[in-house]
Amino acid sequence: MTTHTAGRESALRPLLALNFFMADMQAGIGPFLGVFLLAHGWQSGWIGTVMTAGGVAGMLMTTPAGALIDATRSKKLFVIIPSICTVVASSIVLLSQQFWLVAASQVATAIAGAAIGPAVAGITLGIVSQAGFNRQNGRNQAFNHAGNMVGAGLSGFVGWVYGFTAVFWLAAVFGVLSIVSVLTIPSASIDDDAARGLERESNDDKRASGLQVLIESKPLLILAAALLFFHLGNAAMLPLYGLAVVADKQADPASFVAMTIVIAQGTMILTSVVAMRMAENEGYWPVLLVSFMALPVRGIIAAWLLNRWGVYPVQILDGVGAGLQSVAVPGLVARILDGTGRINAGQGVVMTVQGIGASLSPAIGGWIAQEFGYGAMFLILGGFASVSVALWSVFASLLKPACAAKSELPPAGMVPSVVGIV
């Protein structure tokens, strides 16, 4: 038995623990930051702007970070650094709510965290290889959503009992637990060639250009474009829906925001498992189509039910869209770029394009809400995903071979590369 095979089983449990704890570390502050700043006199436009500043910084760094993950043999380090930055950022926001200081903390955290998505995907691929990636990524995402749900529930409780300060300290604790989890993954269990999708017989060790990876593959380019429009509409919905209800004094800020997250993440746990099964049996194409279609419906319901009861259908649909994508997007990118040695560069560039939409969304949504009201804002944001549905449908004949179910693929070694099909 090889060292890699022997260490595989011992690596899977801490990998799942990492996905559980890093969920609150990554997202625990974000949804609460808006209502925290609102309580300190900030207006929705400036709240959206400071969130956008962090999003833009992360977006600019994600593509080079993905290429760096392909090149490095110290992938665990790129989980540890963002965890430390989260702890520091939590402290900064608590100490001062000055615009430039809050913006600087969000930018620094986003830059450090740009590598964490590709790093965890690379670590997973290095442990289980391409054949086991879809199923293990489905488990990872189920634990990630469970971590978000538990973290949100705890945040709502401690925020209600002890105030918003406790929410930020809780995110810092989850950051420390993420560090402990990743350190317990045996380095010997990570096959660095498998982690980047490099074929064994290839001696290609050149650094990958994320932009080149995107341009050379039409399926990857269409996927990125569809995700851009989806996240342009999706990213601002949760924080701004919370602001809309809290601003109308219909709910306690901390507990209401926590409830929105718990509902969405609970749904995501189920949909991530469903996505894993659908991908195995039907392929990734219908999984992503359903995810794109969920957002326009969510926008209409959010505009119509702008009260504390509307949170249930609005956040269930959030869970459907995001839960399906959390499994389908990394799995599809890994399949498209298998054998190229540039999987994590591809993950990075797709995350960058997603980030363009996600970083612009809070600012666009915040200013629309400030000028025209929350109802119009939700309808406009939901409408952006109609472009995603159109792209995914128009190019279906090109996408479906790349998205095919595992049982429909040719035997290993006979799968035609879609990179270079232009």
N, C-alpha and C positions, 0 to 999 in steps of 0.2 A: 504494500500500500504506500503511495507517495505521501510526502509531507502535506501537499495541498489537499489530497483526499482525506487524510487523517484529520486535518484541521477544519474541514468543511462543516461538520456537524456542530463543532464547538463554536463556530463563528455565527451560525444562524440565529441563535437566541439573543446574543448581544446586538446583532443587526436589527432584529425586531424591536429590541428595547431602545435602540438608537432612534428608530423611526417613531416610536411612541413618544419619547421625551423631546425630540427635536421639533415636534409639531407645535407644542406650546411655546418653545423657544423662538421659532420662526414667526408664528402668527399670534402669539398670546398678547403682545403689546398692541399690534396694529389696530384691531377693531376697537379696543378700549382707548386708544390714543385720541381719537376724534372726540368722544364724549368727555374725556379728561380735559382736553384743551377748550372744549365748549364751556365747561364749568369754570374755566379760568378766563372767560371773556373773549375767546377767539370767535371769529365769524366763519361760516362754512367755506367761503372762498379761500381764506388763508389756511384753513385746515386741509383742504384739498391740495393747496399748493405745496405745503410742507411734505405731505405724503408723496406728491409727484416728484419732489426733489430727490427723495430716497429712491423712488422707483427708477428715475432716469439714471442715477448713479449705478444702481444694480444692473440696469439694462446695458450700459456701456461696458461693464466689466464681465458680463456673463459669457460672451463669445470667447475672449482670450482665456477666461478661466477654464472653459471646457477643453480648449486645446492644451492648456497646462495640465489638466487632469490626465489627458492622454499621455503626456510626456513624463509625468512624475511617477515615481515609485513610492511616494509618501502621501497616499491619498487620504489617510486618516487625519493628517495634519490640517487638511482643508475643511474638516468638520470641527476640529478643536478651535481654530482661530475664530470662526464666526460665533461659536459658543461664548468665548471670552468677550467678544465685542458686544454681544447681547447683554451680558451682565453689566458692562460699562455703560452702555446706552441707557439701560433702565435707570441707573444711578443719576445720569446727567439730566434726564427729563424730570426726575423727581426734585433735583436741586434747583432747577430754573426752567421757567416756561417762556423765556425770551425767544423770539422767532429764530434768530440766527443760531442760537445754541441748540434749540430743538432740531432745526434743519440739519445742522452739522452732525448731530448724533444719529439721525436717520440715514444720512448719506454714508457715514462711516460704517454703520451696520450693514447697509445694502451692499457696499463694496466688498466687505469681508464675507458676506453671505452669498455672493454671486457664485461661488464655487461649490456650495454645499449640495445643490441638486445634482449636478454632474458627478460630484464626488461620491454621493451615496449610490447613484446609479452605477458608477464604475466599480465601486466596492461590491455591489450585488452581482454584477455581471462577472467580476473576477472570481467570486465564490462559486456561483452556480452555473456559469457559462451561458451561451445563447439558448441552449435547449431548455434550461430551467428558468430562464429570465421572466417569461410571462407570468408563470405561476408564483414565483417568489416575489416579483414586483407587486402582484395582486395582494399577497400577504403583507408586504411592507406597507402598502397604502391603507389596508384595513387597520393595521396598528397605528399608522400615522393619523388617520381620522379618529381612531379611538383616543389617541393622546390629545388631539385637539378638543374632543368632546369632554374628556375628563378635565383637561386644563381650563376650558371655558367654564365648566361647572364649578370648579374650585375657585376660579377668578371671580365669578359672580357671587359666590358665597363669602369669600374673604373681602371682596369689595363692599358688599352689603354690611358686613359686620365691622370691618376695620377701616373701610374707606379705600380710595383708589391707590394709595401708597402700597397696600398689600398686594395688589394685582401686579405691579411692577416687580416687587420682590419675588413673587411666585414665578414669574418668567425667568428671573435670574437663577432660581433654584433648578428649574428645568434645564437651563443651560449647563449648569454644573453636572447634572445627571447625564446629559448628552455626552459630555466629555468622558465621564466614567464609562459609559456604554461603549463608545468607540475605542477606548483604550483596551477594552477586554476582547476585542476582535483580534484573533491571532494574525499577525502580518503574513505569516507563511500560508494562510488559507486563501490569500488574494493572489490570483494568477494575473499579473499585470498585462500580459498579452491578451488574455480573454477579456480583461476589463476594458480594453480599448477596441475589441473586435478585430484584432490582428491575426491573420492566418499564420499557422505554425511555420509553413514553409517560406513565408515572406521575410525578407531582411529589411523591409522598409521601416525606418525609424525616424523619418523626417517629421518635423513639426507640422501639424495640419493647420490650414487656414479655414476658419469657420465660414467666412464668406464664400470661399471656393467650394466648400462642402455644400452650401445652400444652392449656389448657382448651378452646380453640376448635376443636380438631381431635381427633375421636375416634380415628382411626388413630394419630396421634402419641401420644395418651394411652395407648392399649393397648400400643404399642411400648415406651414408657417403663416401664410397669408390668411387662411381661415381662422387660425388661432389669434392672429392680431386683431381682427374685427370682433371676435368673441370676447376677448379680454378688454377691448376698448369699452364694451358695454357692461361687462360683468364685474370688473374690479371694484367699481365705486358703489355697487348696489348695496352690499352689506353695510359698510360704514355709514352711508348716507341714509339708508332706511332706518338705521338706529338713530341717527341725528334727527330725522323727520319726526319720529314718534316721541323721542325724548324732548325735543324742542317744544312739542305740543303738550308736554307735561302729562302724557298718558301712561308713563311707566317709570320705575326707578332706573337710572342710567346703567349702573353696573349689572344688575340682575337681568335687565332686558337684553343688553348686548350679549351677555352670557347665554341667554336662552336662544337668541338667534344662531349662535355658533353651535350650541348643543344640538339643535334640530337639524342644521345642515350637516354637521359631522356625523351624527347618528345615521342619517340617510346615506352619507358617503361610505360608511362602513359596509352597508348592504350593497350599494351600487358598485363598489370596487370589486366585491366578490362576483357580482353578476357580470361585470365587465370582463373579468378574468375568464369566466366560463364562456361568455359570448365570443370573446376573441379566439378561444380554442375551437369553438364549433362553427362560428359564422365569419370570423375574421374581424379586423379592426374597423372596416368601413361603416357598417351599420352602427357600431358602438359610438363612433364620433358623430355620425349624423344625428342620432338621438340627443347627444350632448349639446349640439349646436341649436337644435330645435327647442330645447328647454328654455333658453334665455328670452326670446320674444314673448313667450307665454308668461314668464316670470315678470317681465316689465309691465305687461298689461295688468296683472293681478296686483303688483306693487302700487301702481297708480290708482287702482280701483279700491283696494283695501289698505288705505294708509292709516292703519291703527294697530293696536297691539295684537288683535286677532289675526290680522293679515300675515303676521310673521310665520305662521305655520305653513300655508301653501307656498309663500315666497321662498322660505328657506328649504323646504322639501325639494323644490325645483332647483335651488342652488346646489343641493346635495346630489341631485341627479346629474346635472351638467358637469360639475367639478369632479364628482366621484368617478364617472365614466372616463373622463380625460386623464385623471391621475394614473390610471392603468394603461390606457390606450396610447397616449402620446409617447411615453418613454419606450414602450414595447414596440411601437411602429418605427420610431427612429432607429432603435437598435436593429430591427429587421432590415430596414432600408439600407443601412450602412454596414451590415455584417460583412466581415472580410476585408474592410478598407483600412482598419486601424484608426478610424476617425470617429468612432461612435460618440465619444464624450464631447468632441468638438461639435458634432451635429446636435447633441443634446443642448450644448451651450448656445448655439446660434438660434435654435428654435425657442429656447427660453428667452433669448434676447429679443426676438421678434414679438413673443408674447408680452415681454416687458415693455415694449414700446406702447402697446395698447393699454396694458395695465397701469403704466406710469402716467399716461395722459388722461385716463379715465377719471380719477378723483378730481383733477383740476377742471376738466370739462363738466363733469357732473355737479361739482360744487358751485361753479359760476352759473350754470343753467338754473340750478335750484334757487340761487340767490336772486336771479333776475326774473325767472318765469314760474317758479314754484316747483315743488317736489313731484307733483303728478306728471307735468310735462317732461321733467328730467328722466323719470323712470321709463316713459314711453320712448323717448329718444335713445336712451341707453339700450333698451331691449331691441330696438330696431337695428342696431349695428350688427347683431348676430344673424339677421336675415341675409347679409352679404356672405357670411360663413356658410349658411345652408346652400346658397346659390352656387358658390365655388365648389363645394363638396359634391353637389349634384351634377353640375355641368361637366366636371372632369372625372366623373365616376368610372368611365371606361379605362382611364389611365391609372386611377388610384386603386381599383379593386385588385389587380394582380399583386401590388405591393402589400395590400392589406389582407391578403387571403388567409384563411384559417390554416393552422399548422398541417392539418391532414390533407390540404389541397396543394401544399408546396412540393416541388420535386425533391428527390433524395438529396442528402447533404453532398455538397460538391457539385451539384447540378443546378443550383439556384442561380439564375442569371442576375448579375448585379444591375441595379437600377441607377447606380451612380454613373454619370456620363451620358444618360439618355436625355438629350437636349433637342 
